[in-house]
């Protein structure tokens, strides 16, 4: 007999049957809900992997979108928040990144990845002390935290501790061999360590792991690899010959120190600017043509200040450069156009060429001195209190901490004897504490990439650097994002020759220090 739905015979257990049926439906609903949650978690895990792949390929905009979606769907996912913070850091959006990472470190004190990400953000902002503390905390929690090893390696790289930097970066690379950031950093540090073929191999691996979508960047890396393999076949670069020390006179051209040098067998004296704002030395393309110095290879377009912000990368190689009674052999160079045709400048001497010497630029006596560091007997330096720790960006810029009136924390500035005037970034100029010092004067700026007209200028009331303060220093405002793309840690300005000309600068690359002495007082950092 069949019963209609409303024709169920009486049963004393009907209520219980109904309850059991309802319980079954509830269990089924919960199972479906749990399955949906599990499916969502699986989907989010897949998205996380996709976001990580995009990050490694350098597609930060797309990676950011994915990680933001994951955080929106699961606000408790601290790993996704940290990955988002890491991507924002890569885009130099450091405040946003910090605001995401810091609360996680605070709420999850056992999260080693959180400490590592926060450390990388602080390092990118130039806060070396706190960054180091974060990396140490991360490794105390987890010795296999690869990002923390990489962070320590980069910190040592910037502070010129090259061998230890390589050691830490190799540990990160061992733990995560397919991370392109670690491979790229190993290439940069290996080149600084003068292991040129090894550096080229790491760059090749970087291209194999994560070929850049930016065509210019890919061509730059390929050109650099060709040049590294070329110089890797040469005997020792920057080999020193001649006397143990030399001193030559300086001429001042637009506030910049200029000395005369001789290239190879040529007897023509050439005017070279002493340029602590450049890693590698540079030769004027007109001078190169005149001396029949041919390019070795080319490699894409570089970013620079002035004009359209780009100029062609052309590598060259000089057999030797003579400065006074010292000769430096096997010198890599850039060859490029110089846009100021009114100045008789043939080139720029970069940091790499003088790094094997104790070097002094004395604006007081107008002399430039070199003392060889490859000899058994080393000069003793009478050290004064005015010094700063040597920091070098991956591009070879010399950087130091500067205090500006109205700003409560130190800022990283490139220390650049080759810049005739100081510079502040557009972001810094927008701050209320700085914007009030704007001047009506507009200036013409000649940079590596061309000429820019009508550049705004400021008069900064006080600048303090290495315990030394100067007042009413003129500074122009430039877009420094082109520098910060490759600087490793954010630079807020450039300390130019209009500040530095008041001092005697002594560069001690062995102890990673630069001494700064007012030229109107007795020498406090000099050779005994």
C-alpha positions in Angstrom: 0.0 0.0 0.0 1.4 3.4 -0.9 0.8 6.4 1.4 0.5 10.0 0.3 2.8 12.5 2.0 -0.1 13.7 4.2 -1.4 10.3 4.9 1.2 8.9 7.2 -0.3 6.5 9.7 0.0 7.3 13.4 3.2 6.1 15.0 4.2 6.9 18.5 7.9 7.3 17.4 7.0 9.9 14.7 8.6 12.8 16.5 11.8 10.9 17.0 11.8 9.9 13.4 11.3 13.5 12.4 14.2 14.5 14.7 16.4 11.9 13.2 15.5 13.0 9.7 16.2 16.6 10.6 19.5 15.6 12.2 20.4 13.8 9.0 19.6 16.8 6.9 21.6 19.0 9.3 24.6 16.7 9.1 24.3 16.7 5.3 24.2 20.5 5.3 27.2 20.7 7.5 29.0 18.2 5.3 28.2 20.3 2.2 29.3 23.5 4.1 32.5 21.8 5.2 33.2 20.6 1.7 32.6 24.1 0.4 35.0 25.5 3.0 37.6 22.9 2.1 37.2 23.6 -1.6 37.6 27.3 -0.9 40.8 26.6 1.1 42.1 24.5 -1.8 41.3 27.3 -4.2 43.0 29.8 -2.0 46.0 27.5 -1.7 46.2 27.3 -5.5 45.9 31.1 -5.7 48.7 31.5 -3.2 50.9 29.4 -5.4 49.9 31.4 -8.5 50.6 34.7 -6.6 54.0 33.3 -5.6 54.9 32.4 -9.2 53.9 35.9 -10.4 56.0 37.5 -7.6 59.1 35.4 -8.6 58.5 36.5 -12.3 58.5 40.1 -11.2 54.8 40.6 -12.1 54.1 42.4 -8.8 50.9 44.1 -9.9 49.2 40.8 -10.7 50.7 39.1 -7.6 49.3 42.0 -5.4 45.8 41.5 -6.8 45.9 37.8 -6.0 47.2 38.2 -2.5 44.7 41.0 -1.8 41.8 38.7 -2.9 43.1 35.9 -0.6 43.3 38.3 2.3 39.8 39.6 1.6 38.4 36.1 1.5 40.3 35.0 4.5 41.3 37.9 6.7 42.9 35.6 9.3 45.5 34.3 6.7 48.6 35.9 8.1 50.8 34.1 5.5 48.9 35.8 2.7 49.2 39.2 4.4 52.9 38.7 4.7 53.2 37.7 1.0 51.2 40.8 0.1 53.5 42.9 2.3 56.5 41.4 0.5 55.1 42.3 -2.9 54.3 45.8 -1.7 57.9 46.1 -0.5 59.1 45.0 -4.0 57.1 48.0 -5.3 58.8 50.3 -2.7 55.4 50.9 -1.0 57.1 50.5 2.3 54.6 52.1 4.6 51.8 49.9 3.4 54.0 46.9 3.6 55.1 47.8 7.2 51.4 48.3 8.3 50.6 44.8 7.2 53.7 43.0 8.6 54.2 44.7 11.9 50.9 43.7 13.6 51.6 40.0 12.6 55.0 40.1 14.3 53.3 41.6 17.3 50.5 39.1 17.5 52.5 36.0 16.4 55.9 36.3 18.1 56.9 32.7 17.0 56.3 33.5 13.3 59.8 33.4 11.8 58.5 34.3 8.3 56.8 37.4 9.7 60.1 38.6 11.3 62.0 37.9 8.0 59.5 39.9 5.9 59.5 42.8 8.4 63.3 42.7 8.3 63.3 43.0 4.5 60.9 46.0 4.7 63.0 47.8 7.3 66.2 47.0 5.3 64.6 48.5 2.1 63.8 51.6 4.2 67.4 51.8 5.3 66.8 50.9 8.9 69.7 48.5 9.2 69.8 48.1 12.9 66.1 47.0 13.3 66.3 45.0 10.2 69.3 43.0 11.5 67.4 42.4 14.8 64.4 41.0 12.8 66.6 38.6 10.8 68.3 37.3 13.9 65.0 36.8 15.6 63.7 34.9 12.5 66.7 32.6 12.5 66.5 32.0 16.3 63.0 30.7 15.7 63.8 28.8 12.5 67.3 28.2 11.2 65.7 27.3 7.8 64.1 30.7 7.2 65.7 31.4 3.9 64.4 35.0 3.6 66.2 35.9 6.8 69.5 34.4 5.5 69.0 36.4 2.3 68.3 39.6 4.3 71.5 39.2 6.4 73.4 38.6 3.1 72.0 41.8 1.6 72.7 43.8 4.7 76.4 42.7 4.7 76.6 43.4 1.0 75.4 47.0 1.5 77.9 47.4 4.4 80.8 46.0 2.3 81.3 42.7 4.1 81.5 40.8 0.9 82.7 37.3 1.9 80.1 37.0 4.7 77.4 38.3 2.4 78.2 35.5 -0.1 78.1 32.9 2.8 74.6 34.0 3.9 73.2 34.3 0.4 74.5 30.9 -0.5 72.7 29.5 2.6 69.5 31.1 1.4 70.1 29.8 -2.1 70.7 26.3 -0.7 67.4 26.4 1.2 65.4 27.8 -1.7 67.4 27.2 -5.0 64.7 28.4 -7.3 64.2 31.8 -5.8 65.3 34.3 -8.4 65.9 37.1 -5.9 68.6 35.0 -4.2 70.2 34.1 -7.5 70.2 37.7 -8.7 71.8 38.9 -5.4 74.5 36.2 -5.6 75.3 37.5 -9.1 75.6 41.1 -7.8 77.8 40.2 -4.8 80.0 37.8 -6.8 80.7 40.6 -9.2 81.7 42.9 -6.3 83.9 40.1 -5.0 85.6 40.1 -8.5 84.3 36.6 -9.3 83.2 37.7 -12.7 82.5 34.3 -14.4 80.7 33.1 -11.4 78.6 36.3 -11.4 77.8 35.7 -15.1 76.7 32.1 -14.3 74.3 33.4 -11.6 72.8 36.0 -14.0 72.3 33.2 -16.5 70.5 31.1 -13.9 68.4 34.1 -13.0 67.3 34.4 -16.6 66.5 30.6 -16.7 64.5 30.7 -13.5 62.5 33.9 -14.0 63.1 35.7 -17.3 62.1 39.4 -16.9 59.1 40.5 -18.8 60.8 43.9 -19.1 62.7 43.7 -22.4 65.2 46.5 -21.4 66.0 44.7 -18.2 66.6 41.4 -20.0 68.9 43.1 -22.5 70.8 44.9 -19.7 71.4 41.5 -17.9 72.5 39.9 -21.2 74.9 42.7 -22.0 76.3 42.6 -18.4 76.8 38.9 -18.7 78.8 39.3 -21.9 81.0 42.0 -20.2 81.5 39.9 -17.1 82.7 36.9 -19.2 85.0 39.3 -21.1 86.7 40.7 -18.0 86.6 37.3 -16.4 89.2 36.2 -19.0 91.5 39.1 -18.1 94.1 39.0 -15.4 93.4 40.8 -12.2 91.3 44.0 -12.6 92.4 47.2 -11.0 96.0 45.9 -10.7 98.2 48.5 -9.0 101.7 49.5 -10.2 104.0 52.4 -9.4 104.7 54.2 -6.1 103.1 53.3 -2.8 101.4 56.7 -2.6 100.8 59.8 -4.7 99.2 63.2 -4.4 97.9 65.3 -7.4 96.3 68.7 -7.6 92.6 69.2 -7.9 90.7 71.8 -10.0 87.2 72.7 -9.1 84.7 72.8 -12.0 81.1 73.7 -10.9 81.9 72.7 -7.4 83.2 69.2 -8.5 86.8 68.0 -7.9 88.7 67.3 -11.2 92.1 65.7 -11.6 94.3 65.0 -14.6 94.9 61.4 -15.6 96.6 59.6 -18.5 95.2 56.5 -20.3 97.4 53.8 -21.6 100.3 55.0 -23.7 98.5 58.3 -24.6 100.4 61.4 -23.5 97.4 63.7 -23.5 96.3 64.7 -20.0 92.6 64.1 -19.5 90.2 65.8 -17.1 88.4 63.3 -14.8 85.8 64.2 -12.1 86.2 62.4 -8.8 82.8 60.8 -8.5 81.8 58.9 -5.3 78.3 58.7 -6.8 79.4 56.1 -9.4 80.5 52.6 -9.0 82.3 52.1 -12.3 84.3 54.8 -14.1 83.0 56.5 -17.2 84.6 57.8 -20.3 83.2 60.5 -22.6 82.3 59.0 -26.0 84.0 61.8 -27.8 87.2 61.2 -25.8 86.9 57.4 -26.6 86.7 58.2 -30.3 89.6 60.5 -30.2 91.8 57.9 -28.4 90.4 55.1 -30.6 89.0 53.2 -27.5 86.4 50.7 -28.9 83.3 49.4 -27.1 83.5 45.8 -25.8 79.8 45.2 -25.8 76.4 46.9 -25.4 73.5 46.0 -23.2 70.1 47.7 -23.4 69.1 51.0 -21.9 70.1 52.3 -18.5 68.0 54.6 -16.3 69.5 57.9 -15.3 68.7 61.5 -14.3 67.8 64.1 -17.0 66.2 64.0 -20.5 64.0 61.1 -21.1 65.6 59.1 -18.2 67.4 56.6 -20.5 70.7 56.2 -22.1 72.4 53.3 -23.9 74.7 51.1 -21.9 78.1 50.7 -23.7 80.9 48.8 -21.9 84.6 49.5 -22.5 88.0 48.5 -21.1 91.1 50.5 -20.5 94.6 49.0 -20.4 95.6 51.4 -17.6 95.0 54.8 -16.0 97.8 56.7 -14.5 97.2 59.1 -11.6 100.4 60.9 -10.5 102.9 58.2 -9.7 100.4 55.4 -9.4 99.1 53.3 -12.3 95.9 51.2 -12.2 95.7 48.5 -14.9 92.8 46.7 -16.5 90.0 49.2 -15.8 86.4 48.4 -16.8 84.4 51.5 -17.9 81.1 52.8 -19.3 81.3 54.8 -22.5 78.5 57.4 -22.9 77.6 60.8 -24.3 78.3 63.8 -22.0 75.6 66.4 -22.5 77.4 69.4 -21.2 79.6 70.4 -24.2 80.8 73.6 -22.5 82.9 71.6 -19.9 86.2 70.0 -20.8 85.5 66.8 -18.9 86.7 63.5 -20.3 85.5 61.1 -17.7 84.5 60.2 -14.1 86.5 58.1 -11.7 84.2 55.7 -9.9 84.4 54.1 -6.4 85.7 50.7 -7.8 88.9 52.3 -9.1 89.9 53.8 -5.8 88.6 51.1 -3.5 92.0 49.4 -3.2 93.5 52.7 -1.9 93.3 54.8 1.2 91.9 57.8 -0.6 91.6 61.5 0.4 89.8 64.3 -1.4 91.0 67.5 0.3 88.9 70.5 -0.7 91.1 72.7 1.6 94.5 72.1 0.0 92.9 71.1 -3.3 94.7 67.8 -3.5 93.8 64.2 -4.2 95.9 61.5 -2.4 96.1 57.7 -2.9 97.9 55.3 -0.6 98.2 51.7 -1.7 96.4 49.1 0.5 98.0 46.0 -1.1 101.4 46.5 0.7 102.5 44.7 3.9 103.2 47.9 5.7 100.0 49.9 6.1 99.6 53.5 7.0 98.3 54.3 10.4 95.2 56.6 10.3 94.8 59.3 12.9 91.1 58.9 13.4 88.7 61.6 14.4 85.1 61.5 15.6 83.5 62.6 12.3 83.0 59.5 10.3 80.2 57.3 8.9 80.0 53.6 8.2 80.6 52.9 4.5 77.5 51.7 2.7 77.4 50.9 -1.0 74.2 50.2 -3.0 74.3 47.3 -5.5 75.0 49.9 -8.2 78.0 51.1 -6.3 76.7 54.4 -5.0 78.2 55.5 -1.7 75.3 56.1 0.8 75.2 57.7 4.3 72.7 58.8 6.9 71.7 62.5 6.8 69.5 64.5 9.3 67.3 67.3 8.0 65.8 69.9 10.2 62.1 69.1 10.8 62.6 65.3 10.2 62.8 63.1 13.3 64.7 60.2 11.7 67.9 59.9 9.6 67.5 59.6 5.8 69.7 57.8 3.4 71.5 60.1 0.9 73.9 59.2 -1.8 77.2 60.9 -1.0 78.2 62.2 -4.4 81.3 64.4 -5.0 80.4 64.3 -8.7 77.1 66.2 -8.2 77.6 69.9 -8.1 74.4 70.5 -6.0 72.5 68.5 -3.4 69.2 66.8 -4.2 66.0 65.8 -2.4 63.4 63.3 -3.7 60.0 64.4 -4.8 58.4 62.4 -2.0 60.6 64.2 0.6 59.8 67.6 -0.9 56.1 67.0 -0.5 56.3 66.7 3.3 55.0 69.6 5.3 58.2 69.8 7.2 60.2 70.4 4.0 57.8 72.0 1.5 58.0 75.3 3.3 61.6 75.7 2.3 60.8 75.9 -1.4 62.6 78.6 -3.4 61.3 80.5 -6.4 64.5 79.7 -8.3 64.3 77.1 -11.1 67.4 75.4 -12.3 68.8 73.5 -15.3 70.0 70.0 -14.6 72.4 68.1 -16.7 72.4 64.3 -15.9 73.6 61.1 -17.4 70.4 60.8 -19.5 70.2 64.3 -20.7 69.1 67.8 -19.7 66.0 68.8 -17.7 64.9 72.5 -17.5 62.9 74.4 -14.8 63.8 72.1 -11.9 62.5 73.4 -8.6 64.9 74.2 -5.8 64.8 74.4 -2.0 67.0 76.1 0.6 67.4 73.6 3.5 68.0 75.4 6.8 70.2 72.6 8.3 71.8 69.4 7.1 73.7 67.2 9.5 76.0 64.4 8.3 78.7 62.5 10.2 78.4 65.0 13.2 78.9 67.9 10.9 76.2 70.5 10.3 75.8 73.1 7.5 73.1 75.7 7.1 71.2 77.1 4.1 72.2 74.4 1.7 70.6 74.6 -1.7 69.0 71.4 -3.1 67.0 70.6 -6.2 64.0 68.3 -6.4 64.3 65.2 -8.6 62.4 62.0 -9.2 64.8 59.5 -7.5 62.6 56.4 -8.3 65.0 55.7 -11.2 67.8 55.4 -8.6 65.7 53.5 -6.0 64.8 50.8 -8.6 68.3 49.4 -8.2 69.6 50.9 -5.0 68.5 48.1 -2.7 67.6 50.4 0.1 65.7 53.7 -0.3 67.6 56.9 -1.0 65.9 60.1 -0.1 68.4 62.5 -1.6 71.9 63.2 -2.8 74.5 65.0 -0.7 76.4 67.0 -3.4 79.6 69.0 -3.6 77.9 72.2 -2.4 77.9 70.5 1.0 81.0 68.3 0.7 83.3 71.1 -0.5 83.7 72.3 3.1 85.5 69.1 4.1 88.4 66.7 3.7 87.1 63.3 2.8 89.1 60.2 3.6 87.8 56.8 2.3 89.0 53.8 4.3 87.5 50.8 2.3 89.3 48.2 4.5 87.5 49.3 7.7 84.4 50.4 5.7 84.6 54.0 7.0 84.6 57.5 5.5 86.1 60.4 7.6 84.8 63.9 7.2 86.9 66.8 8.6 86.2 70.5 8.3 88.9 72.1 6.1 89.1 75.1 8.5 90.3 72.8 11.4 93.4 70.6 11.9 93.2 67.2 10.2 91.5 64.6 12.3 91.7 61.7 9.8 95.0 61.7 8.1 98.1 59.5 7.6 100.6 59.6 10.4 
